[in-house]
Amino acid sequence: MSEIYSKFYSLESEKRERIINASIDEFVRVGFEKASTNEIVKKANISKGSLFSYFNNKKELYLFLFENVIEITEQIYEEMDTNETDIFKRLQGVGLIKFKIIKKYPQAFNFLKAVAQEESTEVKSDIENKIKPLLESGFGRIYQNIDLTKFRDDIDIQKTINIINWTMLSLAEQQRNKLNSFEEISMDLFSEWDSYFDIMKRCFYKKED
């Protein structure tokens, strides 16, 4: 991505951040279809010609922002403790890391929420094609080096993992929908995960001696 947008990345960081933040604000506020590049350049305090010298059109800007935000979420996996082999303890750790990153970049996660709800045919298929492999890759890294011997011998491990994944995705969506903005997120949302982990642990793990 850096080579494609080399001109944009050559800007001083303060100007880059102004453009990114103004663009995210506009897309989050009204969605892709109604988003105005006039509003974006006004908020970013740049000319419209400058914006389109970095991005060919609104769709390219939108997809750039999506990839930029995904890079932020990569920090979750980079900071994840892969030495923790208990899947539920690892997921608790991931939750704490995610909370910290959301508090630092709330607008990035507001954009991801808007992306998940975007219905514009111009960008929807592009986003869907990008999200599926990202989810698969993320789950793959979360389950790397997990101690599968903790699971009961009489259950299908892959189906159990599917249930854990579906539970996490569903709960994340429910919690995301409770928020008007990720700026108002509190640790209470993540503490709710612990009760689900406790239930699944009792269902799927061998009884401790």
Helices and strands as residue ranges (DSSP letters): H 6-9, H 13-34, H 37-44, H 48-54, H 58-79, H 87-104, H 106-117, H 121-142, G 148-150, H 157-178, G 182-184, H 187-204
